[in-house]
Amino acid sequence: MLTDAERDRVIQMAWEDRTPFEAIEVQFQLNESAVVALMRGALTRSSFERWRKRVTGRGTKHKALRSSEVVRFKSYDQKG
């Protein structure tokens, strides 16, 4: 069970273009399906549909679709 702060962070990470689902799984033990379910419950229908359209097939959200040159999860300005 996620705390409110963790849930908010997962939502934030899911919206970020450069954060792959694998990074969310490493930090919060939520696979892509679990993130989709969380987003479906947390967002309005139109926001969820916009988010889903945005991340489907996006290379930066799926490690397998990323360039082999990208070897990190964190952005340069992310703390921790």
C-alpha positions, 0 to 999 in steps of 0.5 A, a space after each residue: 500500500 502506497 502512502 499519499 506522498 508515494 502515490 503522488 510521486 508515482 503519478 508525477 513520474 508516470 507523467 514525466 516523459 523521461 521516466 521509464 516504467 521500469 524506474 517506477 517499478 524499481 522504486 515502488 514495486 509497481 509494474 506498468 499494469 499497476 501504474 496504469 491501474 493507479 492512473 486510471 483510478 487517480 485521474 479523470 477519464 479525459 486526463 487518463 485517456 490523454 496520459 495513456 495516448 501520450 505514453 503508449 509506444 513512447 520510447 522514453 517510457 519503455 526501457 526496451 524502446 530506449 536508445 542504448 545510450 541512455 543508461 540512467 533512470 534519473 534526470 540530471 536535476 533529480 535529487 537522490 
